[in-house]
């Protein structure tokens, strides 16, 4: 078919590919920034601790450098998982554009995306805990407004469930297609 809804590069698929590439680029920039910032914090750890002690007016105050690094490393893990997620989504979009959405590989890709999103949701738990600890230290500073939203994210959990269900649907669709091709 050659109508607009079945063209390999229709506007919806093109927009999906562009959005995935943009998100992968954003994740790459985010990963780079987190790596550089983590290295800078380690390198200037002594200066950071000394300036924090001066800001709070307590020469014995110690800034939680390793708590901050923990949040940043968890953030890096999340950014990497999202980079892979958007790359996998881009490959699925590619098979849809080729006219083969029920390719067996897409079921595996959807499962991978489900596991990646589950990993993101689980990684947020220690990130929030560490963020709350950082917020307690920020409260000691006058000019810092730092909050952490540690609420339950039903949307993320729902997305994980939907991805795993879609993976099953795609596996079943691929099996049905193979059965149909075998009978013809």
Secondary structure, 3 states (H helix, E strand, C coil): CCCHHHCCCCHHHHHHHHHHHHHHHHHHHHHHHHHHHHHHHHHCHHHHHHHHHHHHCCCCCCCCHHHHHHHHHHHHHHHHHHHHHHHHHHHHHHHHHCCCCCCHHHHHHHHHHHHHHHHHHHHHHHHHHHHHHHHHHHCCCCCCCCCCCCCCCHHHHHHHHHHHHHHHHHHHHHHHHHHHHHHC
